[in-house]
Amino acid sequence: MKSSFKKLVASDKPVLVDFHAEWCGPCKMLAPILKEVKEQMGENIKILKIDVDKNQPIAARYQIRGVPTMLLFRNGEIVWRQSGVVPKEQILKAIEAA
């Protein structure tokens, strides 16, 4: 999982990683927002969902303390990080800046 995760985020296309958990209420609120982001951005963005309970080593590596936490990667580097539910416009701005 770790090496494939590294490959996935090494893309020159922005990759938005949503660290979430099944039991997390705000995570459920964020899901439709991310779906809208994907619909609007299409092929210009990759969105990965990482369940922190099932992928603890990756969550620990990026110091995910609370969910939801989103990390935006470009060429393997974190270019944006945000915890909590964020409006679609703020996510789109971060992606466009990347």
N, C-alpha and C positions, 0 to 999 in steps of 0.2 A: 504493500500500500504506500509506503513512504517514498520509494523511488518513483512510482507512478504518479504520486501527488506532485513531486518535484517536476516531473515532465509536464504535467497538466498546467502548472502555474508558470512554466518557463515560456509560455506562448507569447508571441509579439502582439497578439490580440489581448485586450484586458480580460482578466479572469477574476470574477467576483466569487469569493468563497463565503458562504453563509454557514457559520458554526451555530448549530441549533440543538435542541433536545426535544424528544417526544412530549415530555411533560410540561414544556414551556409555553405559557399562554401568549406572551408577546411574539414568540417565534411563529405561532399560527397566524398572528395578525400580519407579520412580515411576508409570509408566503405569497399572498395575492399581489402584494406590491412588487415583489421580485418577478412574478409572472408578467406583470405589466411592463416592467423594465425590459425583460427578455423580448416581449412582443414588439416593443418600440425600437429596441436596438438590433434585434434580429441576429444576423451573423457577426455583428461587430463586438459581441460580448459572449463570454462563456460564463455560465453560473453553475457553481458546484455547491451541493449541500453536504455538509459534514456533521454527522450526529456525534456530539462530544462524548456521549456515553459509550458508543461503539468504537470511537477512534481517539481514545485518550492520549496516546503518544503524540499525535499531531496537534491536538488541542493544547497539550502541555508545551510543545515546542514553540507555539505561537502565543503562549501565555494567555490563553482564553480563560478569563475568570468568571465571566457571566455570559449568558446567552439571551437574545441573539447577539453575536458579534460578527461583523462583516469585515473581510480583508479584501482589498482590491490589489491584484498582482499585475505587473506588466514586466515581461521578460524575467520572471522569477523574483522580482523585487516588490516589496509592499509599497504601494504608492498612496494608499488611503486605508484608514482603519476607523471603524465606528461601532459602538455598542448601542443596543436598544433599537426600537422601531424608528425608522427614519422615513420621511416622506419621499415619494418617488422622485421628485424634482431634485432633491439633495443627492440621491444616488446617481441620477443621470448626470448632474454637474460633475461629480467626482469621476465618473467614467469618461466624460468628455475631456476633462483635464488630463487624464492619463493618456 
